[in-house]
Amino acid sequence: MGSIVATLVAATPFLFYIYEYVPDTKTWDTYIGTYHSNYYKSANVGIWVLMMKFVPLLLSLLWFLTCRHWWYHALLIPIVMFSFQTISAFNDEVLFMDELHIVWLLPFMAIVFPSIYLIRAKMFNKINNADKTLTEMEEEFMIRPKGVWSRIKQYF
């Protein structure tokens, strides 16, 4: 599993620069389907914008799924932000991309920040009641699922 994750991380520069192989035309025909770039007027620019949003989303998801620290829920905030940006890159009707996403992020932040604080407070409460170090407490709060699928099922 670690080899797959390492390969995905190592391949992200190649994934990002895929736009260089896209023609500078309004329509791009591939074996997967046809991409029409209405707003950007160039498939090259449209794929460049999409990769600028998708690659950080992919890396954030990989980090979230492989992180074993107690604070990994904080990674949900950039994941949601990059998800909104990726969706808006697909939406041709968006005139001002990357604006007002903070309004959509506020509900997620309102849930994630207090939960992280409560986990931290619980950890330090146990530290004060026990003779454990912070490192030992972090190891106690680490989640160790058996695989990626069980990690995904844990959240849904």
URTAMO-V399200 format. One record per pair of residues at least 6 apart in sequence whose ideal C-beta (glycine too) atoms are under 7 Angstrom apart, sorted by sequence separation. I is the first residue (numbers start at 1). J is the second residue. D is the distance in whole Angstrom. If there is no record, write none. Layout:
i = <I I>
j = <J J>
d = <D D>
This chain:
i = <22 28 37 40 88 126 145 27 28 127 35 37 64 67 89 27 37 40 88 145 26 127 26 35 64 126 63 85 123 26 28 60 64 26 27 85 26 84 24 25 60 61 123 60 23 24 81 84 22 23 22 57 60 119 81 19 22 57 80 56 57 19 77 80 18 19 53 57 77 19 53 54 76 77 18 53 16 77 15 53 76 74 16 50 73 15 49 73 74 12 73 71 12 12 70 9 9 39 70 8 38 5 5 70 69 70 69 68 68 68 65 65 1 1>
j = <28 34 43 46 94 132 151 34 35 134 43 45 72 75 97 36 46 49 97 154 36 137 37 46 75 137 75 98 137 41 43 75 79 42 43 101 43 101 42 43 78 79 141 79 43 44 101 104 43 44 44 79 82 141 105 44 47 82 105 82 83 47 105 108 47 48 82 86 108 51 85 86 108 109 51 86 51 112 51 89 112 112 55 89 112 55 89 115 116 55 116 116 58 59 119 59 62 92 123 62 92 62 66 138 138 141 142 142 143 144 148 151 147 148>
d = <6 7 5 4 5 7 4 6 4 7 5 7 6 7 7 5 4 7 5 6 7 6 6 7 4 6 6 6 5 6 4 6 6 7 7 7 7 5 5 6 5 6 6 5 6 5 6 6 5 7 5 7 6 7 6 6 5 4 6 5 6 4 7 5 7 4 6 6 6 6 4 5 6 6 6 4 5 6 7 5 5 6 5 5 6 6 5 6 6 5 6 6 7 6 5 7 6 4 7 6 4 6 6 6 6 4 7 4 7 7 6 6 7 7>
